Amino acid sequence: MSKRNWSSERGFTLIELMVVMIILATLITIVAPRFLGEPEKARRLKGSVTISNLETALKTYYLDNGFYPTTEQGLEALVQAPNTDPIPQKYREGGYIEKGKVPKDPWGREFIFLSPGLHSEFDIISYGADGVEGGEGKDADIESWNLE
């Protein structure tokens, strides 16, 4: 049997544990606020990506038909052939959006679609977290002509 030599084993002292706790608390205080804002940052990124995907679908619609859907036809024209003028003659079977329904913005609201747009052939807008035009930070609008 081996005999333990307690004097050669060393544990943590109370002071060492307190120092570690203080360091961890300091790190949490510095790092936590950065991660708390991440869900909103993720929503804004998702909004930008969704608008980019809608732009791609609209450009494909244009390539097939020679024109974009009108404001009245809306983004719904990407999932179901419009029955109002201008009626697309070469509408793609199955539509232009993979899942067969127009996505909502990250806050569960419809995107604003203008065609012709005020800034390009069409404009797509999400009014951000507050759902109201304008705003700053998380409430800022996400606009197709301002995507990075």
Secondary structure, DSSP 4 states (H G I P E B T S, - for coil): -PPP-TTT-----HHHHHHHHHHHHHHHHHHHHHHHTHHHHHHHHHHHHHHHHHHHHHHHHHHHHSSPPPTTT-GGGGTS---SSSPPSSPPTT-SSTTSSPPPPTTS-PPEEESS-SSSS-EEEE-TTTTSSS-SGGGS-EEGGG--
